[in-house]
Amino acid sequence: MVPALPDAWRLESLQWSVGTEVKTGNPQCGRHVGHATGARVERSVLRVVCPATTSSGTAALPMLARVPEASTKKQIDVVGAVIVRDGLVLSAQRGRGSLAGRWEFPGGKIESGETARAALEREILEELECEIQVGDEVTSTTHEYDFGVVTLTTFLCTLISGTPKLTEHTDIVWLPAGELAGLDWAPADLPAVEIICDVLG
């Protein structure tokens, strides 16, 4: 029989699934806690983390922790070009949207049926009117913004033809890797900035 939980744990705001097996720190503390508090049946799950005893030797009460649900925000897969020329790295300043004024590695969304590299070649041709050769992947990172969850994959790139033009950005600069950290970067780009500073700085 599952014991009743203390009143302090009867948190109506915590939603969890009835009858879901709970992971624990001690096998003896495992409980099907679904019926213990009479809360509503929802998608989230609670788990019990329960040491066998306290330092004084008395039985310890389990602690409840909510298992986070997956984000319901829109998932957006994008690519960014770390274009290097003569030892300098191209950085572009966003001109509109929620991240206006922030700096980024230029690029954009991966369309249905596209590979990441093909999407990056297309985006740079559209945004900067340049052709690039896409090289090694730098990193892939995920960041949650107000408008969605962005997974950004960046690649080292070299210019094949053309001079970068301002069609969507307000500014572009060529900087030594060691000076990139001085710009106000979009959060999703920061891990790539750190890597480029370490590798090329």
N, C-alpha and C positions, 0 to 999 in steps of 0.2 A: 504493500500500500504506500502510495506517495504521501509524505507528510505535508501538511499545510505550511505555506510560507508565512513569515511574519508580515503583519499588516503593512509595515514600511515598504515591503516589496510589491504591494499590490498597485502597481503603476499602470493606470489605464492607458497612458501614452505609449507604453511598450506593447508592440503588436508582435505576435509570434504564432507558430503553427502548433496545433494540438497534435500530440503523439509523436513529435519529431525527436529522434534520439539526440541526446545532448552530449557534446564532447566535454570531458572533464580532465582535471589535473590528477585525479585519483580515481581508479576504476570503481571503487566502492561508493564514490559520490555520484555516480551516474544516475540520472533520473529521467524518466519521461515526464517532464514538468508541465506538459500541456494542460493538464486538468487541475494543476495545483492552485491557480489563482482565479480561474473562471473568466479570464480575459477573452476578447474576441479572437476568432481564428483569422489570421492574416498571413502574409507571405514571409515576414521576417522571422528569424529564429533566435531564441535565447540560448546561451550556453552557460553551464555552471562550472566555475573554477573553484575547487574546494580542497584545501589542504586537509590531511587527515586529522591533525591536531594543532592546537596553538602552542606557543612556547611554554605555557603553563601546564600543558598536558591534557587540557579539556578539549572536547570536540569543537571544531571550528565550524561556524556557519558558512554556507556557500555564498559566493558573491556572484551576482548576475551581471552579464555583459551582453550588450546587444551586438549581434553580428550585422555589420553594415550591409545594406542592400546595394545592388548595382545601380549606378546612376541611370536615371530615366531621361537624361538630357540627350540631345542629338549628338551622334558620334560623327566626327568630321576627320577624314584622313587627308593630310596635306603633305606637300614636299617643299623643301627649301634648298636653294643653291648657294653653297659657299664658294663663290667665284674668286679665284686667286690669279692675280696678274702681277708679274715683277715683284713678288713678295708682299703685295698688298691685297687686302680682302675687301670685297664689295659689300657695303651695308646700305640698306634702303629704308627710308622713313615713310611709314604708313600715312596716307593722306586722308582717310575717312574711316568711319566705323567706330566701334567701341575702343579700338586700340590706336586711334588717330594720334600721330606724333611719336609713337613708339617705333623703335628700330627693329628690323627683321632681316633675315636672309630671304631674298625675293623668291617667289614661287607661288603655289596655290593648290587648289583641290585636285585630288585624283578622281577623274571621271570614271564612270562604270566601264569596265573592260580594258582600262589603261593599266600599264605597269607604272610603278613609281618613277622610273627613269624617263619613260615616254611622256608622262605628265609633266615632269620638270622641264624637259626640252620644249614642250608646247607652251607652258606658262611663261618661260623666259622670253620666248619669241613674241608672245602676246604683250607681256608687260614691259620689256626692255628693248624689244625689236633687235635682239641679238641671237646668234646661234651659239650653243655651248656643247661641250663634250662632257658627259656625266661620268665621273669616276667613282671612287670608293665611297661607301656609306660612312658618314661621320657618326651619327647616332640616331636613335628613334626614341622620342619621349612623348609622354601624354600629360596634358594639363587641362584642368577643368576651368572654363570661363563661364561667365553668366549666360552666354549664348549657346554653349555646348561644350562637349569634351573633345579636344583637339589632340590628335596623334600626329606629330610632326616628324618626318624622316628627312634628314639633311644629307647632302652629298657634296663631296669636293668636286668642283667643276672648273673647266678652263674655257676661255672665249675662243670660238672658232672664227667668227666674223661679226662685224658690227660694233658700234659704240653704244653703251647703255643710254637709253633715253627715258625721260620722265613722262610716262603715260598714265600711271596710276599712283605713283609715289610723289611726295612733295620734295624729296631730296635724296641724293645718293652720294656716298663718299667712299674713297679708297683709303683704307687705313692699315698700318702695320698691325699684326695680330695683337701685339702688346697694348695697343690703344683701344681695342674693341670694348673693353670693360667700362670705358668712360661714357659710353652711350646708354640711353635709357631703352633697354631691350624689352620686347614682348616676352612674357614669362616662358612661353613654350620654347623660345630660342636660346634661353640662357644656358642649358646644358651643353649645347653645341658650341656656344661662345667659349665656355670654359675649356672644352676639349681643344678647340682651335688655338686658344691662347697657350695651352700647354705644349701643343705639337709644333706650332709655328712661331710662338712668341720668343 
